[in-house]
């Protein structure tokens, strides 16, 4: 029987996002900034951006505490998985929003919408077909009562204790450390783009 980790969509999910967003980020590097550093709007977008980033980190860690290395062996329905079937992708959405706000770019925000549609119709659908084949009626019942993406907080339930897979949790923490590079880079690049010596080839929002 096919497993989630063996699913092509699951294995390529990160590559899909990078391929779609990388050209947009490269274009932003050589364009004029939409909002100047030091302005009130710049401060507001920085605060919202870092707020989205913190939300991403908390959601990812929360989900990994419940998921661990049990993705293919046990259907997760507790904690974050009780309010949405895809808490890891919810966390990833907040990461993408953080990047959009910190880069102050409408183009990045638009690409995030496109990536979200691709993931909803392609990656998530493919993954859920694998899970349905693996867990059968239990997964179909889970789908019936739990939203696919947008969390419904009133559904939350969780056990008193959770067994944590420390190996997978350490892997996730390393990912978080690497992920922190992008919002920090976004802040630095936004500042550099405002400098007169930086290459400005065109204006894009």
N, C-alpha and C positions, 0 to 999 in steps of 0.2 A: 504494500500500500504506500502511496506517495506520502511524504512527510513535508511539513511546512519549510524546514530548512533545506529541503531538496527542491522546492519550488523555484522555477526560473525567475518568476516575478519577485519572489522574496529575496533571492540572491542578488538581483540586479537593481533593487529598489534605490540604493544609494547612488548608483551610477546614473540612473534616470534623472534624479534631481540635479546632480552635478552637470550633466550634459546640457540640461535645459537652462540652468542659471548662470553657468560660467561665461557664456558670451555677453550676457547682460552686464555682469560685473566688470568685464573687460571694457565694455563701452563706457561705463560710468567712470572708469579710471581716467579717461581722457576727455571728459566733458566738464562743463561749468557746473558747480554745485547749485542746486535749486534753492537751498537756504544757507545763508552765510553763518559761519561760526560766530558765537557771541550774541546772536539775536535771541529774542524771547522764544520764538518758535523753535530755534535750535535746541534750547534748553528743554522745552516741553517734549520734543521728539526724543531727546536723549533719555529723559526720565521714563517715558513710555517704552522705549526700546529696551532699556535695562530691566524694566519691570517684566516685559515679555520674556527676556532671557532668564530671569530668576524663575518665572513660572515654568519655562521649559525644563530647567534643571530639576525643580521639585517634582514635576510630573514624571520625568524619566526615572528618577530615583524611586519614586513611589511605585511605579509600574514594575521596575526591576526587582523590588523587594518581594513582590508577589509572583513574578514570572520566573526569575532565576533561570535554571537550565531545564525547565519543565515544559517548554513550548510544544514539543511533539508528544509528550507523555501524559499530560494532564490538562484538562480544560479549565482555564482560569476564569472564575466568575465572581471573585471577591475583591474588596478594596476598589482600586481604580477601574477594574474590569467589571464592577457591578454598575457603574454609571456610564460607561462607554465600552464598546467592544474593541476599540483601538486607542488606548491611552498613550501608547508610544507615538502614534501619528499625531495625536492631539498635542503632545509635547513638541514634536517636530514642527507643527504649525506655528507655535509660539516662537520657536527658534527662527523660523523664516520671517515672521513679523518683526522680531527683534532686529534682524539684518536690514529689513526694509526701512524701519524707523531710524536706525543708526546711520544708514547710508543716505537717508533723507531722499528717497527716490520713489517716484510714482511708477517708474518702469519696473523696478524690482517688485513692487507691490502687485503690479499687473501680472508679472511672470509667476508670482506665488499663487495667484488665482488659477492660472493655467496648470501649474504643477499639481495643485490641489485637485483639479478636475481629472488630470491624468491618473493620479493615485487612487481617487475614488472609483473611477470607472475601470481602471486597469489593475493596478497592484493590489489594492484591498479586495476587490472582487475575486481575483485569482487566489489570493491567500485564503479567503473564506470558503472557496470551493474545496480547497485542500482540507481545511478544518472540518467541513461538513462531511467529507468522505471519511475522515479519520474518526470523528466523534458521533456522527449520525444524528439520531433524534435528540440527544442531549444538546448538541450545538444548535439545532433548529429551534429548540425551545428557548435557548439562551438568546438567539437572534430575535425571537418573538417579543421578549420582555426587555431587551437592552438595546438602546440606540446604537447605530453603527459608528457614529462619529461624535456629534455634539453631546457632551456629558449632561446627564439628567441627575442632579445631585440628590433628589428625593429618593432615588433608588439605592443609594449607598448602603452597603452592609459589608462587614469584615469580621473575621475571627478575632479572638482575643490575642492570639499569638500567631506568628508567621515564621516558618523555617526558611532561612536565607541561605542561598548558595553563594558563599563568599568568593569563590573563583569568578563566577559570572558578575558578581557585584563589583569586584575589583576591575574587571574588564570595562564595565560601564563607567566607573569613575575615571579611568584613563581616557575614555571617549569624551567625558565631560571636560577634562583638562584640555584636550585637543580642540574641542568645539569652542572653548573660550577664546581661541585665537581669532576667530572670525569677527565677533563683535568688537574686540579690541582693535583689530586691523581696520574695521569700518570707521571707528572713531579717528584713528590716525590718518586714514586716507581722506576722510571728509575734511580734516584740517589742511592737509597738503593740497587738496584740490582748490582751496581758497587762496592759495599763495600765487602771486603773479608769475613766478618762475615755473610753475607746474604746466605741463602741456594741456592746452584746452583746444580741442579740435572742433567741438560742436556743443550745442546746448540741447540736453535731453532732460525731461523732468525726472 
